[in-house]
Amino acid sequence: MRFLRAKNSEADENRARNAQIQASMPAHPKPSPQEERIPLITRISPTEENPNSPPVYASTLRPRPFGSLSGKRRIPRLAATSSGTPFLRLSKPQPLGLSRMLLWKTRRQRMRIEAAVALNEDALPLAQDEDMWEDLIAERARAEQRTVETNGRYARAVHDGSEEITRLLVRERADNIARAAAMMRIIEQETALALEERRAKRGRQGTAD
């Protein structure tokens, strides 16, 4: 009985800890009306027709034609947060909406990793003890020719939860790679246009001379 009370207490603490982790997951930041702009890149894959296709992004706004620029074309730089989220440095200071989004994604990834660690290191051993206890009860009941109702395999449920978090992290990494590839294409196109515009400017200057 002491053993059961101790295990039940540990299980209650673990459930409370997991609930706290889930509750602390950051909510998706809602942009203000001033920040609701056309996105820099747009996801074109996966689609509803091909939900399992790899992520692919394409530029929505860039490169911009020379006539739409207010001055010299500035080449953006590719950067990434500590969590691996890529973004383009387009101007200084960095837009507040972009900063909030990057912070939200970093916190979300950290929460997912912490949840996976809690499941594997805390919840899984307790779940395995519960499964072992139910096996012992079921074996004793069979020996006494009685029927007992069990709640299923606890360890399997914990394992499935951990696997789901892992899938989310892997999918997020693939999405970041696809975003970075689209941003690199923007940089390459902007660089090519900048060189072309520079040559054209030199040509006009030479003609004027």
Sine and cosine of phi, psi and omega as CSV:
sin_phi,cos_phi,sin_psi,cos_psi,sin_omega,cos_omega
0.00,0.00,-0.63,0.78,0.06,-1.00
-0.89,0.46,-0.66,0.75,0.02,-1.00
-0.87,0.50,-0.70,0.71,-0.03,-1.00
-0.91,0.41,-0.68,0.74,0.01,-1.00
-0.88,0.47,-0.64,0.77,0.01,-1.00
-0.90,0.43,-0.68,0.73,0.00,-1.00
-0.92,0.40,-0.64,0.76,0.03,-1.00
-0.90,0.45,-0.63,0.78,0.04,-1.00
-0.90,0.44,-0.68,0.74,0.04,-1.00
-0.90,0.44,-0.65,0.76,0.00,-1.00
-0.90,0.43,-0.66,0.75,0.03,-1.00
-0.89,0.46,-0.67,0.74,0.01,-1.00
-0.90,0.43,-0.64,0.77,0.00,-1.00
-0.92,0.39,-0.66,0.75,0.03,-1.00
-0.90,0.44,-0.65,0.76,0.03,-1.00
-0.90,0.44,-0.63,0.78,0.01,-1.00
-0.91,0.41,-0.68,0.73,0.01,-1.00
-0.91,0.41,-0.62,0.79,0.04,-1.00
-0.90,0.44,-0.60,0.80,0.03,-1.00
-0.92,0.40,-0.62,0.78,0.03,-1.00
-0.89,0.45,-0.71,0.70,-0.01,-1.00
-0.90,0.43,-0.65,0.76,-0.02,-1.00
-0.92,0.39,-0.48,0.88,-0.04,-1.00
-1.00,0.06,-0.04,1.00,0.06,-1.00
-0.87,0.49,0.80,-0.60,-0.09,-1.00
-0.92,0.39,0.65,-0.76,0.07,-1.00
-0.97,0.24,0.49,-0.87,0.00,-1.00
-0.90,0.44,0.81,-0.58,-0.03,-1.00
-0.92,0.40,0.70,-0.71,0.02,-1.00
-0.99,-0.11,0.84,-0.55,-0.03,-1.00
-0.95,0.32,0.48,-0.88,0.09,-1.00
-0.97,0.26,0.29,-0.96,0.00,-1.00
-0.82,0.57,-0.53,0.85,0.00,-1.00
-0.94,0.34,-0.39,0.92,-0.08,-1.00
-0.99,-0.12,-0.05,1.00,0.00,-1.00
-0.98,0.18,1.00,0.02,-0.04,-1.00
-0.88,-0.48,0.16,-0.99,0.06,-1.00
-0.92,0.39,0.74,-0.67,-0.04,-1.00
-0.92,0.40,0.46,-0.89,0.00,-1.00
-0.91,0.42,-0.67,0.74,0.03,-1.00
-0.78,-0.62,0.42,-0.91,-0.03,-1.00
-0.81,-0.59,0.69,-0.72,0.02,-1.00
-0.98,0.20,0.80,-0.60,0.02,-1.00
-0.93,-0.36,-0.10,0.99,0.06,-1.00
-0.42,-0.91,0.61,-0.79,0.02,1.00
-0.96,0.27,0.28,-0.96,0.01,-1.00
-0.86,-0.51,0.10,-1.00,0.05,-1.00
-0.90,0.45,-0.54,0.84,0.02,-1.00
-0.96,0.28,-0.55,0.83,-0.01,-1.00
-0.78,-0.63,0.96,0.28,-0.08,-1.00
-0.93,0.36,-0.32,0.95,-0.04,-1.00
-0.99,-0.14,0.08,1.00,0.00,-1.00
-0.96,0.29,0.45,-0.89,-0.02,-1.00
-0.91,0.41,0.44,-0.90,0.00,-1.00
-0.93,0.36,0.67,-0.74,0.05,-1.00
-0.64,-0.77,0.69,-0.72,0.02,-1.00
-0.84,-0.54,0.47,-0.88,0.06,-1.00
-0.73,-0.68,0.46,-0.89,-0.01,-1.00
-0.93,0.38,0.65,-0.76,0.02,-1.00
-0.99,-0.11,-0.65,0.76,-0.14,-0.99
-0.89,-0.46,-0.46,0.89,-0.14,-0.99
-0.93,-0.37,0.41,-0.91,0.01,1.00
-0.97,0.24,0.55,-0.84,0.01,-1.00
-1.00,0.07,0.58,-0.82,0.04,-1.00
-0.91,0.41,0.41,-0.91,-0.09,-1.00
-0.87,0.49,-0.58,0.81,-0.05,-1.00
-0.91,0.42,-0.35,0.94,-0.02,-1.00
-1.00,0.01,-0.08,1.00,-0.03,-1.00
-1.00,0.06,0.59,-0.81,0.02,-1.00
-1.00,0.03,-0.16,0.99,0.00,-1.00
-0.26,-0.97,-0.54,-0.84,0.00,-1.00
-0.92,0.39,0.64,-0.76,0.03,-1.00
-0.92,0.39,0.79,-0.62,0.03,-1.00
-0.96,-0.27,0.81,-0.59,-0.03,-1.00
-0.99,0.17,0.84,-0.55,0.04,-1.00
-0.94,0.33,0.34,-0.94,0.03,-1.00
-0.89,-0.46,0.63,-0.78,0.02,-1.00
-0.99,0.12,0.75,-0.66,0.03,-1.00
-0.70,-0.72,0.14,-0.99,0.00,-1.00
-0.48,-0.87,0.50,-0.87,0.06,-1.00
-0.99,0.17,0.08,-1.00,0.03,-1.00
-0.91,0.42,-0.37,0.93,0.02,-1.00
-1.00,0.02,-0.01,1.00,0.05,-1.00
1.00,-0.06,0.17,0.98,0.02,-1.00
-0.99,0.17,0.88,-0.47,-0.04,-1.00
-0.99,0.15,0.46,-0.89,0.11,-0.99
-0.37,-0.93,0.33,-0.95,0.00,-1.00
-0.98,-0.20,0.74,-0.67,0.13,-0.99
-1.00,0.07,0.96,-0.27,-0.07,-1.00
-0.98,-0.21,-0.51,0.86,-0.06,-1.00
-0.40,-0.92,0.25,-0.97,0.10,-1.00
-0.81,-0.59,0.67,-0.74,-0.06,1.00
-0.94,0.33,0.31,-0.95,-0.01,-1.00
-0.92,0.39,0.71,-0.71,-0.01,-1.00
-0.83,0.56,0.63,-0.78,-0.04,-1.00
-0.88,0.47,-0.62,0.78,0.01,-1.00
-0.88,0.47,-0.66,0.75,0.03,-1.00
-0.91,0.42,-0.67,0.74,0.01,-1.00
-0.88,0.48,-0.67,0.74,0.01,-1.00
-0.90,0.43,-0.66,0.75,-0.01,-1.00
-0.90,0.43,-0.69,0.73,0.00,-1.00
-0.90,0.44,-0.65,0.76,0.03,-1.00
-0.91,0.42,-0.66,0.75,0.02,-1.00
-0.88,0.47,-0.70,0.72,-0.01,-1.00
-0.91,0.41,-0.62,0.78,0.04,-1.00
-0.90,0.44,-0.69,0.72,0.02,-1.00
-0.91,0.42,-0.64,0.77,0.00,-1.00
-0.89,0.46,-0.69,0.72,0.02,-1.00
-0.90,0.45,-0.68,0.74,0.01,-1.00
-0.89,0.46,-0.66,0.76,0.03,-1.00
-0.89,0.45,-0.64,0.77,0.02,-1.00
-0.90,0.43,-0.68,0.74,0.02,-1.00
-0.90,0.44,-0.69,0.73,0.02,-1.00
-0.90,0.45,-0.62,0.79,0.04,-1.00
-0.90,0.43,-0.65,0.76,0.02,-1.00
-0.90,0.43,-0.65,0.76,0.02,-1.00
-0.90,0.43,-0.68,0.73,0.00,-1.00
-0.89,0.45,-0.64,0.77,0.02,-1.00
-0.91,0.42,-0.71,0.71,-0.09,-1.00
-0.97,0.24,-0.60,0.80,-0.10,-0.99
-1.00,-0.07,-0.48,0.88,-0.06,-1.00
-0.95,-0.30,-0.83,0.56,-0.11,-0.99
-0.95,0.31,-0.62,0.79,-0.08,-1.00
-0.89,0.46,-0.73,0.68,0.04,-1.00
-0.86,0.52,-0.64,0.77,0.04,-1.00
-0.91,0.41,-0.66,0.75,0.01,-1.00
-0.90,0.44,-0.62,0.78,0.04,-1.00
-0.91,0.42,-0.61,0.79,0.08,-1.00
-0.90,0.44,-0.65,0.76,0.02,-1.00
-0.89,0.45,-0.68,0.73,0.03,-1.00
-0.89,0.47,-0.68,0.73,0.01,-1.00
-0.89,0.45,-0.65,0.76,0.00,-1.00
-0.90,0.44,-0.69,0.73,0.02,-1.00
-0.91,0.41,-0.59,0.81,0.07,-1.00
-0.88,0.47,-0.67,0.75,0.02,-1.00
-0.91,0.42,-0.67,0.74,0.03,-1.00
-0.90,0.44,-0.69,0.72,0.00,-1.00
-0.90,0.44,-0.64,0.77,0.02,-1.00
-0.91,0.42,-0.66,0.75,0.04,-1.00
-0.90,0.43,-0.63,0.78,0.00,-1.00
-0.91,0.40,-0.65,0.76,0.03,-1.00
-0.90,0.44,-0.62,0.78,0.02,-1.00
-0.90,0.43,-0.51,0.86,0.01,-1.00
-0.99,-0.10,0.16,0.99,0.02,-1.00
0.84,0.53,0.67,0.74,0.07,-1.00
-0.88,-0.48,0.32,-0.95,0.02,-1.00
-0.92,-0.39,0.76,-0.65,0.05,-1.00
-0.84,-0.54,0.51,-0.86,0.03,-1.00
-0.98,-0.18,0.82,-0.57,0.01,-1.00
-0.96,-0.29,0.28,-0.96,-0.08,-1.00
-1.00,-0.10,0.13,0.99,0.02,-1.00
0.99,-0.15,-0.18,-0.98,-0.07,-1.00
-1.00,-0.08,0.96,-0.29,-0.02,-1.00
-0.92,0.40,-0.68,0.74,-0.05,-1.00
-0.88,0.48,-0.60,0.80,0.02,-1.00
-0.90,0.44,-0.65,0.76,0.01,-1.00
-0.90,0.44,-0.68,0.73,0.02,-1.00
-0.90,0.43,-0.68,0.73,0.02,-1.00
-0.88,0.48,-0.67,0.74,0.01,-1.00
-0.89,0.45,-0.63,0.77,0.04,-1.00
-0.89,0.45,-0.67,0.74,0.03,-1.00
-0.90,0.43,-0.65,0.76,0.02,-1.00
-0.90,0.44,-0.61,0.79,0.01,-1.00
-0.91,0.42,-0.67,0.74,0.04,-1.00
-0.90,0.44,-0.64,0.76,0.03,-1.00
-0.88,0.47,-0.66,0.75,0.03,-1.00
-0.89,0.46,-0.63,0.78,0.03,-1.00
-0.90,0.44,-0.66,0.76,0.00,-1.00
-0.92,0.38,-0.65,0.76,0.03,-1.00
-0.91,0.42,-0.67,0.74,0.01,-1.00
-0.91,0.42,-0.62,0.79,0.03,-1.00
-0.90,0.43,-0.64,0.77,0.02,-1.00
-0.90,0.43,-0.69,0.72,0.03,-1.00
-0.89,0.46,-0.61,0.79,0.02,-1.00
-0.91,0.41,-0.64,0.77,0.04,-1.00
-0.90,0.44,-0.65,0.76,0.02,-1.00
-0.89,0.46,-0.67,0.74,0.01,-1.00
-0.91,0.40,-0.63,0.78,0.04,-1.00
-0.90,0.45,-0.70,0.72,0.00,-1.00
-0.88,0.47,-0.63,0.78,0.02,-1.00
-0.89,0.46,-0.68,0.73,0.02,-1.00
-0.91,0.42,-0.62,0.78,0.01,-1.00
-0.93,0.37,-0.60,0.80,0.06,-1.00
-0.90,0.43,-0.60,0.80,0.05,-1.00
-0.90,0.43,-0.60,0.80,0.06,-1.00
-0.89,0.46,-0.71,0.70,0.00,-1.00
-0.88,0.48,-0.69,0.72,0.00,-1.00
-0.89,0.46,-0.68,0.73,0.00,-1.00
-0.93,0.37,-0.66,0.76,0.04,-1.00
-0.90,0.44,-0.64,0.77,0.01,-1.00
-0.90,0.43,-0.69,0.73,0.01,-1.00
-0.89,0.46,-0.67,0.75,0.02,-1.00
-0.92,0.39,-0.61,0.79,0.02,-1.00
-0.89,0.46,-0.67,0.74,0.04,-1.00
-0.91,0.42,-0.66,0.75,0.00,-1.00
-0.90,0.43,-0.67,0.74,0.00,-1.00
-0.92,0.38,-0.57,0.82,0.03,-1.00
-0.91,0.41,-0.68,0.73,0.03,-1.00
-0.90,0.44,-0.65,0.76,0.00,-1.00
-0.90,0.43,-0.62,0.78,0.01,-1.00
-0.91,0.42,-0.68,0.74,0.04,-1.00
-0.89,0.45,-0.60,0.80,0.02,-1.00
-0.91,0.42,-0.65,0.76,0.02,-1.00
-0.92,0.40,-0.63,0.78,0.02,-1.00
-0.91,0.42,-0.64,0.77,0.02,-1.00
-0.90,0.43,-0.61,0.79,0.02,-1.00
-0.92,0.39,-0.64,0.77,0.00,-1.00
-0.91,0.41,-0.58,0.81,0.02,-1.00
-0.94,0.35,0.00,0.00,0.00,0.00
